[in-house]
Amino acid sequence: MPAPTYVVVGASLAGLRAAEELRRLGFDGRLVMVGAESHLPYDRPPLSKAVLAGEAQPEDTALRKQPYDDLAIDWRLGRRAEQLEVADRILTLEDGERIEFTGCVIATGARPRVLPGTPALAGIHVLRTLDDCLAIRADLDRGARVVVVGAGFIGAEVAATCRGRHLDVTVLEMLPTPMVRGLGPVLGEVLARLHRAHGVDLRTGVGVAGFDGLERVERVRLDDESTVDADVVVIGVGVEPATDWLESSGLTLDNGVVCDETLLAAPGIVAAGDVCRWPNPLFDGTSMRLEHWTNAAEQGIAAAQRLLVDDDAAVPFAPVPFVWSDQYDLKIQVAGHVQGDDQVEIVDGSTEDLRFVAAMGRNGRLVGAVGFGRPRVLMQYRRMVSERATFAEALELPGKEA
Ligand SMILES: Cc1cc2nc3c(=O)[nH]c(=O)nc-3n(C[C@H](O)[C@H](O)[C@H](O)COP(=O)(O)OP(=O)(O)OC[C@H]3O[C@@H](n4cnc5c(N)ncnc54)[C@H](O)[C@@H]3O)c2cc1C
């Protein structure tokens, strides 16, 4: 019997937190960490904010400030995992190395969706990795007219950061408002107002028909036959889970690695972070795959704990989802499982002032809250979501922030 080996696939937030937790819980065997990128684990949120703004440098994004010595990781960086043999517990890397394991954490995250037919012109970017960020930043340094395709969180943050750099910014969004699917039309309209107030040319209800240019992009063609001149284009039309390498594994894949409520995908195999889909018991088993920092960190820890306990001692992973986004001087926070068709009630502040909290309800239950610049109040509602409060109770919450 070989010595126990745990392998973490994906050297980013969820993977690092899992590795740290395995060591914290006393695992002292071999710990292998495989990462397709050549970098040590780094933090992605600054890539659309301070690093893109030029206010922070790549080295500021290290996820672990202290040395790695205590984790005694056997690194495989710059190498992709290519195959997982579930029954035999063998991981194969792209260079043919085969790693037998006792336990495996799948933490391969997500990668940006592409717009079909996008030509290979310089100046057209996606933003997921540090290398993507530095490439965009170098283009922005030349003083650019920026077109952002997609007004989700990433697109909105890129737009805000570029306006902070005094660049001309056009945002193209196919739907009637930014984030209408995630936050609904009322809050989507508030976001639209926020960006227009900061000088973004936000065009909604328009799709991209194509890109023109010789070697570099010069303009974006829209499906209403208008065009927008562009030196830099950032496409932010969402991500998809990085599960391609698992296709022959026999694991259940359905827009993510499908796990049980304890994050187990198969015996000895767990998943965590943007790649993981699991039924969240706090929302009556609603199947979720989250693309948020807090989830990746918490789920990495929970997945490592799951690997080290017997089945009968395993506990369900039941968090209140949470995401923040920094746009201009505003911190936007969303707690809970919020959807575009939820009931929306402003319970604190006002949308006019762009400082407010909205309670979000579904079937009589408080399912979440959205806060613009109101972190303390937002946290009160986050707690109520975890306590399964009714929507009526949420509307009565006393002690709001003045
Ligand atoms: C620009 C940007 C800004 C963000 N801002 C915020 C924010 O403000 N707030 C918030 O809550 N969230 C934010 N997020 C989301 C947050 O960063 C992610 O939820 C988080 O990084 C997910 O961590 P992860 O470890 O699950 O996956 P990832 O961070 O995606 O890491 C997965 C790693 O696995 C590697 N990998 C993939 N396939 C393989 C393979 N076959 N073999 C080996 N390695 C592989 C990838 O290269 C990658 O390094 C932001 C994300 C981005 C991109």
The ligand as an SDF file (V2000), in Angstrom:
LIG
                    3D

 53 58  0  0  0  0  0  0  0  0999 V2000
  -11.2350   39.4420  -12.6470 C   0  0  0  0  0  0  0  0  0  0  0  0
  -12.0110   38.7660  -11.5580 C   0  0  0  0  0  0  0  0  0  0  0  0
  -12.5240   39.5200  -10.5160 C   0  0  0  0  0  0  0  0  0  0  0  0
  -13.2670   38.8930   -9.5090 C   0  0  0  0  0  0  0  0  0  0  0  0
  -13.7920   39.6630   -8.5080 N   0  0  0  0  0  0  0  0  0  0  0  0
  -14.5400   39.0710   -7.5510 C   0  0  0  0  0  0  0  0  0  0  0  0
  -15.1200   39.8490   -6.5250 C   0  0  0  0  0  0  0  0  0  0  0  0
  -14.9560   41.0620   -6.4670 O   0  0  0  0  0  0  0  0  0  0  0  0
  -15.8650   39.2030   -5.5850 N   0  0  0  0  0  0  0  0  0  0  0  0
  -16.0850   37.8560   -5.6070 C   0  0  0  0  0  0  0  0  0  0  0  0
  -16.7940   37.3220   -4.7310 O   0  0  0  0  0  0  0  0  0  0  0  0
  -15.5350   37.0910   -6.5920 N   0  0  0  0  0  0  0  0  0  0  0  0
  -14.7770   37.6600   -7.5390 C   0  0  0  0  0  0  0  0  0  0  0  0
  -14.2320   36.8980   -8.5360 N   0  0  0  0  0  0  0  0  0  0  0  0
  -14.4660   35.4350   -8.5500 C   0  0  0  0  0  0  0  0  0  0  0  0
  -13.4460   34.6600   -7.7430 C   0  0  0  0  0  0  0  0  0  0  0  0
  -12.1460   35.1220   -8.0130 O   0  0  0  0  0  0  0  0  0  0  0  0
  -13.5860   33.1840   -8.0810 C   0  0  0  0  0  0  0  0  0  0  0  0
  -14.8360   32.7740   -7.5800 O   0  0  0  0  0  0  0  0  0  0  0  0
  -12.4760   32.3510   -7.4950 C   0  0  0  0  0  0  0  0  0  0  0  0
  -11.2420   32.6600   -8.0720 O   0  0  0  0  0  0  0  0  0  0  0  0
  -12.7630   30.8560   -7.7110 C   0  0  0  0  0  0  0  0  0  0  0  0
  -11.6860   30.1320   -7.2150 O   0  0  0  0  0  0  0  0  0  0  0  0
  -11.4120   28.6330   -7.6950 P   0  0  0  0  0  0  0  0  0  0  0  0
  -10.1980   28.2130   -6.9330 O   0  0  0  0  0  0  0  0  0  0  0  0
  -12.6540   27.8410   -7.5710 O   0  0  0  0  0  0  0  0  0  0  0  0
  -11.1280   28.7110   -9.2570 O   0  0  0  0  0  0  0  0  0  0  0  0
  -10.0930   29.5530  -10.1020 P   0  0  0  0  0  0  0  0  0  0  0  0
   -9.6840   30.7680   -9.3420 O   0  0  0  0  0  0  0  0  0  0  0  0
  -10.7110   29.7120  -11.4440 O   0  0  0  0  0  0  0  0  0  0  0  0
   -8.8140   28.6120  -10.2230 O   0  0  0  0  0  0  0  0  0  0  0  0
   -8.8310   27.4060  -10.8810 C   0  0  0  0  0  0  0  0  0  0  0  0
   -7.4150   27.0600  -11.2780 C   0  0  0  0  0  0  0  0  0  0  0  0
   -7.4030   25.7560  -11.8400 O   0  0  0  0  0  0  0  0  0  0  0  0
   -6.5930   25.7600  -12.9870 C   0  0  0  0  0  0  0  0  0  0  0  0
   -7.0020   24.6630  -13.8710 N   0  0  0  0  0  0  0  0  0  0  0  0
   -8.0600   24.5960  -14.7080 C   0  0  0  0  0  0  0  0  0  0  0  0
   -8.0780   23.4250  -15.3630 N   0  0  0  0  0  0  0  0  0  0  0  0
   -7.0050   22.7320  -14.9260 C   0  0  0  0  0  0  0  0  0  0  0  0
   -6.4820   21.4450  -15.2230 C   0  0  0  0  0  0  0  0  0  0  0  0
   -7.0640   20.6120  -16.0890 N   0  0  0  0  0  0  0  0  0  0  0  0
   -5.3460   21.0480  -14.5850 N   0  0  0  0  0  0  0  0  0  0  0  0
   -4.7260   21.8680  -13.6980 C   0  0  0  0  0  0  0  0  0  0  0  0
   -5.1790   23.1000  -13.3780 N   0  0  0  0  0  0  0  0  0  0  0  0
   -6.3160   23.5200  -13.9750 C   0  0  0  0  0  0  0  0  0  0  0  0
   -6.8180   27.1180  -13.5910 C   0  0  0  0  0  0  0  0  0  0  0  0
   -5.7600   27.4510  -14.4780 O   0  0  0  0  0  0  0  0  0  0  0  0
   -6.8740   27.9990  -12.3480 C   0  0  0  0  0  0  0  0  0  0  0  0
   -5.6130   28.4680  -11.9960 O   0  0  0  0  0  0  0  0  0  0  0  0
  -13.4820   37.4910   -9.5590 C   0  0  0  0  0  0  0  0  0  0  0  0
  -12.9590   36.7340  -10.6160 C   0  0  0  0  0  0  0  0  0  0  0  0
  -12.2270   37.3630  -11.6090 C   0  0  0  0  0  0  0  0  0  0  0  0
  -11.6890   36.5510  -12.7520 C   0  0  0  0  0  0  0  0  0  0  0  0
  1  2  1  0
  2  3  1  0
  2 52  2  0
  3  4  2  0
  4  5  1  0
  4 50  1  0
  5  6  2  0
  6  7  1  0
  6 13  1  0
  7  8  2  0
  7  9  1  0
  9 10  1  0
 10 11  2  0
 10 12  1  0
 12 13  2  0
 13 14  1  0
 14 15  1  0
 14 50  1  0
 15 16  1  0
 16 17  1  0
 16 18  1  0
 18 19  1  0
 18 20  1  0
 20 21  1  0
 20 22  1  0
 22 23  1  0
 23 24  1  0
 24 25  2  0
 24 26  1  0
 24 27  1  0
 27 28  1  0
 28 29  2  0
 28 30  1  0
 28 31  1  0
 31 32  1  0
 32 33  1  0
 33 34  1  0
 33 48  1  0
 34 35  1  0
 35 36  1  0
 35 46  1  0
 36 37  1  0
 36 45  1  0
 37 38  2  0
 38 39  1  0
 39 40  1  0
 39 45  2  0
 40 41  1  0
 40 42  2  0
 42 43  1  0
 43 44  2  0
 44 45  1  0
 46 47  1  0
 46 48  1  0
 48 49  1  0
 50 51  2  0
 51 52  1  0
 52 53  1  0
M  END
$$$$
